[in-house]
Amino acid sequence: MSDFTTNFWSLYVAALTLLSIGACLLLLWITARKKIVSSGDNTTGHVWDGDLREMNNPMPRWWVWLFVATIVYSLLYLVAYPGLGGYKGELGWSTQREYQEEIEQANRQLAPLYAQFTARTPQELAGDAVAMGVGERLYMNNCAQCHGSDARGSKGFPNLADSEWIHGGAPVKNSESITLGRQGAMPAMAAAIGSSDDVRNVAHYVLSLSGSPHDSVRSQLGKPKFVACAACHGVDGKGNQALGAPNLTDDVWLHGWGEAAIISIINNGKTNQMPGQAGKLTEAQIHVLTGYIWGLSNPTAPVRP
């Protein structure tokens, strides 16, 4: 209920819950007071299929008390546990708290496993088969959803297995990305470049930087206009890792290749976000994962048996 900005829905749920329990009590009370006049043979007078008669026997007592017990139990449950809107319950239980306790318990149990890796560098971990196996599990559970099971990424998600890095491929940069996440934002540049034809010319100039097929005439016309992009991508288009501005000369296209894709990014800008894992993984786990990620782009690292 914390996602709502007012107490209306919290009170609505609480009222609906209590009304439902009250309705059960009312139903029980009405049925207990209602008496059906039976005939001399103890039937209600209802007959089906010629000879099936409804008897007028009362509900078994144990059944009635079981119904009452469930109502009492539901009231006690609502006092002890959250169930009445924003009320947290006397026991203070929550799924988030239970999840955190389970995570903390798991981390305590796994601490001895990670302790053997903390004193070693990521480069050394990349050469350890055990560390790489642990790192692979961490990667599959936390990174593969975006970067793929083979770490080669997809459109909008960087390839972690090549040598091209937007923010740098050193272990310290990999650890920084995993820990804090990344926020990449390119503003729409169409207004700064000029007309739609100018934008198209710049797109062909960008294609020419990586040796991709392009219109050479438009490329030459777009070169002077590229100055609007040079503040981030550099005069030579090789990017700026400090800013997270991609290298435009390496023929790696994170958000799509071709004239149309480049024009779309120039006109509309692009925002990319990688969530930080600091609140989800321990420092030791991030250290091992850093070694695994570094090893993916440095496959020559020796692996010990």
C-alpha positions as CSV (number, residue, x, y, z in Angstrom):
1,M,0.0,0.0,0.0
2,S,3.0,2.3,0.3
3,D,2.8,2.9,-3.5
4,F,-0.4,4.9,-3.2
5,T,-0.2,8.6,-2.5
6,T,-3.4,8.8,-0.3
7,N,-4.9,6.6,2.4
8,F,-8.1,6.0,0.4
9,W,-7.2,2.6,-1.0
10,S,-5.7,1.6,2.3
11,L,-9.0,2.4,4.1
12,Y,-11.0,0.8,1.3
13,V,-9.2,-2.5,1.6
14,A,-9.5,-2.4,5.4
15,A,-13.2,-1.7,5.2
16,L,-13.9,-4.3,2.6
17,T,-12.0,-6.9,4.6
18,L,-14.0,-6.2,7.8
19,L,-17.3,-6.0,6.0
20,S,-16.6,-9.5,4.5
21,I,-16.0,-11.0,7.9
22,G,-19.1,-9.2,9.2
23,A,-21.1,-10.6,6.4
24,C,-20.0,-14.1,7.3
25,L,-21.1,-13.5,10.9
26,L,-24.4,-12.1,9.8
27,L,-25.0,-15.1,7.5
28,L,-24.3,-17.4,10.4
29,W,-26.7,-15.5,12.7
30,I,-29.5,-15.5,10.1
31,T,-29.3,-19.1,9.3
32,A,-29.2,-20.0,13.0
33,R,-32.4,-18.1,13.7
34,K,-34.3,-19.2,10.6
35,K,-36.6,-22.0,11.4
36,I,-38.1,-24.1,8.6
37,V,-41.5,-25.6,9.5
38,S,-41.3,-29.3,8.8
39,S,-44.0,-31.8,8.2
40,G,-44.6,-34.7,10.5
41,D,-42.0,-36.8,8.7
42,N,-39.3,-34.2,9.4
43,T,-39.0,-33.0,5.8
44,T,-39.1,-29.5,4.3
45,G,-41.7,-30.4,1.8
46,H,-39.3,-30.2,-1.2
47,V,-39.4,-33.2,-3.4
48,W,-37.3,-34.0,-6.5
49,D,-37.6,-36.7,-9.1
50,G,-40.7,-38.0,-7.5
51,D,-39.2,-39.5,-4.3
52,L,-36.2,-37.4,-3.3
53,R,-37.2,-35.4,-0.2
54,E,-35.2,-32.7,1.6
55,M,-34.8,-33.5,5.3
56,N,-35.1,-30.7,7.9
57,N,-32.0,-31.8,10.0
58,P,-30.0,-29.0,11.5
59,M,-26.4,-28.4,10.5
60,P,-23.9,-30.4,12.6
61,R,-22.7,-28.5,15.6
62,W,-19.0,-29.2,14.8
63,W,-19.6,-27.7,11.4
64,V,-21.1,-24.5,13.0
65,W,-18.2,-24.2,15.5
66,L,-15.7,-24.7,12.7
67,F,-17.3,-21.8,10.9
68,V,-17.0,-19.7,14.0
69,A,-13.4,-20.7,14.6
70,T,-12.4,-19.6,11.1
71,I,-13.9,-16.2,11.7
72,V,-12.2,-15.8,15.0
73,Y,-8.9,-17.0,13.4
74,S,-9.3,-14.4,10.6
75,L,-9.7,-11.6,13.2
76,L,-6.7,-12.7,15.2
77,Y,-4.7,-13.0,11.9
78,L,-5.6,-9.4,11.0
79,V,-4.4,-8.2,14.4
80,A,-1.1,-10.1,14.2
81,Y,-0.3,-9.7,10.5
82,P,-0.8,-6.9,7.8
83,G,-4.1,-7.3,6.2
84,L,-6.0,-4.1,7.0
85,G,-4.7,-1.7,4.4
86,G,-1.7,0.1,5.8
87,Y,-1.8,-1.5,9.2
88,K,1.4,-3.4,9.7
89,G,0.2,-5.9,12.3
90,E,1.4,-6.4,15.9
91,L,4.1,-8.9,14.8
92,G,5.6,-6.4,12.3
93,W,6.0,-9.2,9.7
94,S,6.5,-8.3,6.0
95,T,7.6,-10.1,2.9
96,Q,10.3,-7.6,2.4
97,R,11.7,-8.2,5.9
98,E,11.5,-11.9,5.5
99,Y,13.3,-11.7,2.1
100,Q,16.1,-9.5,3.6
101,E,16.5,-12.0,6.5
102,E,16.8,-14.9,4.1
103,I,19.4,-12.9,2.0
104,E,21.4,-12.1,5.1
105,Q,21.4,-15.7,6.2
106,A,22.5,-16.9,2.8
107,N,25.3,-14.3,2.7
108,R,26.5,-15.5,6.1
109,Q,26.6,-19.1,4.9
110,L,28.4,-18.1,1.7
111,A,30.9,-15.8,3.4
112,P,33.6,-18.5,3.8
113,L,33.4,-19.3,0.0
114,Y,33.9,-15.7,-1.0
115,A,36.6,-15.1,1.7
116,Q,39.1,-17.0,-0.4
117,F,38.7,-14.6,-3.3
118,T,38.6,-11.1,-1.6
119,A,42.4,-10.8,-1.3
120,R,43.1,-11.5,-4.9
121,T,42.8,-9.1,-7.9
122,P,40.1,-9.5,-10.6
123,Q,42.8,-10.5,-13.0
124,E,43.9,-13.3,-10.7
125,L,40.3,-14.4,-10.3
126,A,39.9,-14.5,-14.1
127,G,42.6,-17.2,-14.0
128,D,40.9,-19.3,-11.3
129,A,38.4,-22.0,-12.5
130,V,36.6,-22.0,-9.2
131,A,36.2,-18.2,-9.1
132,M,35.1,-18.1,-12.7
133,G,32.5,-20.8,-11.9
134,V,31.1,-18.7,-9.0
135,G,31.2,-15.6,-11.2
136,E,29.3,-17.3,-13.9
137,R,26.5,-18.2,-11.5
138,L,26.4,-14.6,-10.3
139,Y,26.3,-13.4,-13.9
140,M,23.5,-15.7,-14.9
141,N,21.4,-14.7,-11.9
142,N,21.9,-11.0,-12.1
143,C,23.2,-9.9,-15.5
144,A,22.1,-12.4,-18.2
145,Q,18.6,-11.0,-18.4
146,C,19.9,-7.9,-20.2
147,H,23.4,-8.9,-21.5
148,G,22.4,-12.4,-22.6
149,S,23.6,-15.8,-21.4
150,D,26.7,-15.5,-23.7
151,A,27.3,-11.9,-22.5
152,R,27.3,-10.6,-26.1
153,G,24.4,-8.3,-25.4
154,S,21.7,-7.2,-27.8
155,K,20.3,-3.9,-29.2
156,G,20.5,-1.4,-26.3
157,F,22.5,-3.7,-24.1
158,P,26.4,-3.7,-24.4
159,N,28.4,-6.7,-25.4
160,L,30.6,-7.6,-22.4
161,A,32.7,-10.2,-24.3
162,D,34.4,-7.8,-26.7
163,S,37.2,-5.2,-26.2
164,E,34.9,-2.2,-26.7
165,W,33.9,-0.4,-23.5
166,I,31.9,2.8,-23.2
167,H,33.2,3.6,-19.7
168,G,36.5,1.7,-19.9
169,G,37.3,-2.0,-19.6
170,A,39.6,-1.9,-16.6
171,P,38.5,-4.0,-13.6
172,V,38.0,-0.8,-11.5
173,K,35.6,0.5,-14.1
174,N,33.8,-2.8,-14.3
175,S,33.4,-2.9,-10.6
176,E,32.2,0.7,-10.6
177,S,29.5,-0.1,-13.2
178,I,28.3,-3.1,-11.3
179,T,28.2,-1.4,-8.0
180,L,26.7,2.0,-8.9
181,G,25.1,1.3,-12.2
182,R,25.3,3.6,-15.2
183,Q,23.0,6.3,-16.6
184,G,23.6,7.1,-20.2
185,A,21.8,10.1,-21.7
186,M,22.2,11.7,-25.1
187,P,20.1,14.8,-25.7
188,A,18.2,15.4,-28.9
189,M,20.6,17.3,-31.2
190,A,18.5,18.1,-34.2
191,A,18.0,21.7,-33.2
192,A,21.7,22.2,-32.7
193,I,22.6,20.6,-36.0
194,G,20.1,22.4,-38.2
195,S,17.7,21.3,-40.9
196,S,16.5,17.7,-41.4
197,D,18.8,17.6,-44.4
198,D,21.7,18.6,-42.2
199,V,20.8,15.8,-39.8
200,R,20.9,13.3,-42.6
201,N,24.3,14.6,-43.7
202,V,25.7,14.2,-40.2
203,A,24.3,10.7,-40.1
204,H,26.3,9.8,-43.2
205,Y,29.4,11.4,-41.7
206,V,29.0,9.3,-38.6
207,L,28.7,6.2,-40.9
208,S,31.9,7.2,-42.6
209,L,33.8,7.4,-39.3
210,S,33.5,3.6,-38.9
211,G,34.0,2.8,-42.6
212,S,30.4,1.8,-43.0
213,P,28.6,2.3,-46.4
214,H,27.7,5.9,-46.8
215,D,27.1,8.7,-49.2
216,S,30.4,10.5,-49.5
217,V,28.9,13.8,-50.7
218,R,26.5,14.0,-47.8
219,S,29.4,12.9,-45.5
220,Q,31.5,15.9,-46.5
221,L,28.5,18.2,-46.0
222,G,27.9,16.8,-42.6
223,K,31.4,17.0,-41.3
224,P,31.2,20.7,-40.4
225,K,27.9,20.1,-38.6
226,F,29.4,17.3,-36.5
227,V,31.0,20.0,-34.3
228,A,27.7,20.0,-32.4
229,C,28.4,16.4,-31.4
230,A,32.2,16.8,-30.8
231,A,31.7,18.1,-27.3
232,C,30.9,14.5,-26.1
233,H,32.1,12.2,-28.9
234,G,35.3,14.2,-29.6
235,V,36.5,15.9,-32.8
236,D,37.7,12.6,-34.2
237,G,34.5,10.8,-33.1
238,K,36.4,8.4,-30.8
239,G,34.1,9.1,-27.8
240,N,34.9,10.0,-24.2
241,Q,34.9,7.2,-21.6
242,A,34.7,9.7,-18.8
243,L,31.4,10.9,-20.1
244,G,30.2,7.5,-21.4
245,A,30.1,8.9,-24.9
246,P,30.5,5.9,-27.3
247,N,33.2,5.6,-29.9
248,L,31.7,6.2,-33.3
249,T,34.7,4.9,-35.2
250,D,34.7,1.3,-34.0
251,D,31.7,-0.1,-36.0
252,V,29.9,-1.1,-32.8
253,W,26.3,0.0,-32.9
254,L,24.6,-0.3,-29.5
255,H,21.2,1.1,-30.6
256,G,21.1,0.0,-34.2
257,W,23.1,0.6,-37.5
258,G,22.2,2.6,-40.5
259,E,21.1,6.0,-41.6
260,A,17.6,5.7,-40.2
261,A,18.8,4.5,-36.8
262,I,21.3,7.3,-36.5
263,I,18.8,10.0,-37.6
264,S,16.4,8.7,-35.0
265,I,18.9,9.1,-32.2
266,I,20.0,12.5,-33.4
267,N,16.3,13.7,-33.5
268,N,15.1,12.0,-30.3
269,G,18.1,11.5,-28.2
270,K,18.7,8.3,-26.2
271,T,18.6,7.3,-22.6
272,N,20.0,4.0,-21.3
273,Q,20.2,2.9,-17.6
274,M,21.9,0.0,-15.9
275,P,20.7,-0.4,-12.3
276,G,23.4,-0.6,-9.6
277,Q,23.8,-3.9,-7.7
278,A,25.3,-2.5,-4.5
279,G,22.1,-3.1,-2.6
280,K,21.6,-6.6,-4.0
281,L,25.1,-8.1,-4.0
282,T,27.8,-8.0,-1.3
283,E,31.2,-6.4,-1.9
284,A,32.8,-9.9,-2.2
285,Q,30.2,-11.0,-4.8
286,I,30.8,-7.8,-6.8
287,H,34.6,-8.5,-6.6
288,V,34.2,-12.0,-8.0
289,L,31.7,-10.8,-10.7
290,T,34.2,-8.1,-11.7
291,G,36.8,-10.8,-12.2
292,Y,34.4,-12.9,-14.3
293,I,33.4,-9.9,-16.5
294,W,37.0,-8.9,-17.0
295,G,37.8,-12.5,-18.0
296,L,35.1,-12.5,-20.7
297,S,36.9,-9.7,-22.6
298,N,40.4,-11.1,-21.8
299,P,40.0,-14.8,-22.8
300,T,43.8,-15.3,-22.8
301,A,43.9,-15.3,-19.0
302,P,45.2,-18.8,-17.9
303,V,42.7,-21.0,-16.1
304,R,44.0,-23.2,-13.3
305,P,42.6,-26.7,-13.0
